[in-house]
């Protein structure tokens, strides 16, 4: 008997799922708006930051939600205005409740749930104990928990790997670059989220001798040290981008760069040597110099390269953009305030701009930007001057980026319109969980 076995094979095609993009958030600390080459800086070369700006989109009206370190980082990691959950000021001390409220879900939590490896290298400034980074969505942590830290070994608070204190030998900014490269090497086989949060160029003003020598032509000692510290951060960023490139990960990595607030110029009083030109105001104020920052978004072959985008946007949008890139559907109950920038940067959105208005509340200071109009109430003392908080002043930023000419008296209806919009937004905020201490 002869048996014939007929095997019918259907074509078998195995399609590997497209790897989700990596996400890299890079945050500078207390940077001057004018202190990168992409913004016209002449005395401090920043080739790696400039290369980022050229590789992606430079957002010329990019803002953060506050003029202080911790609140804007809380906003970035949650995608929500920090005044929604009481993180209005820097935590003024230590304690189980002094930091990012446990009720808030971080972008690290959300990306980790989507299969990402998550890591923080650098400055946390969002609490200790149950608020530690590794209890807020981060698998790996190397850095410090407070708001400021010496850069030179053996001077000040500890550096942690996880919860263990390490004996760090390198200049701190260099160490953060090294650890960021190490994190990428460790997790290069799967999608990762790296939050590289520098403390440069926050005080104390400390730099390596070699970099100080590089800038010996700068006669002002504070500005020279600031330049050396900026150069160190730029070097570290360059090493991280080089690592992505060498591992062939650059094209599949969403890279976002901001400063956490403006430079602390305090009406020309030298704090860290930063310059906010052409903006008026300083860190600690809701003037442009306190809240408008260098803001670059890079995703090769996805977002435009070598372009500028001039519509107002805010750091909360980076969170929403990262979630969208990772394929995470944002749920209404998350109450995110940011929007996915992708359709706006590519021109695919039917809307003309990401936001109808942007808002700020910082104690007795406030601001709203609606189109080119900005209504702002600021504290002269916070800006290094004297006197009581100002009445609300109205500026048209298209004509007056330096906020020099108050148009409130000539445009009372515009003042009324902006104040009403701000009041409506403010109804969804809560009282601060702690006071506005001076520590930063």
Secondary structure, DSSP 8 states (H G I E B T S, - for coil): ---------------------EEEEEEESS--TT-SGGGT-SSS--HHHHHHHHHSEEETTEE-S-SSHHHHHHHHHHTS-GGGTT--S---S-STTSSS-TTS--HHHHHHHTT-EEEEEEE--S-SGGGSGGGTT-SEEEEESSS---SSTTSSS-EEETTEEE---S-HHHHHHHHHHHHHHHHTTS-EEEEEE--TTSSS----HHHHHHTTT--SHHHHHHHHHHHHHHHHHHHHHHHHHHTT-GGGEEEEEEESS----TTT--SS----TTS---TTSSSHHHHB--EEEE-TTTS-SSEEE-S-EETHHHHHHHHHHTT----GGG-------HHHHTT--SSSSS-S-EEEEETTEEEEEETTEEEEE--TTTTT--SS----EEEETTT-TT--S--TTT-HHHHHHHHHHHHHHHTT----SS---S--
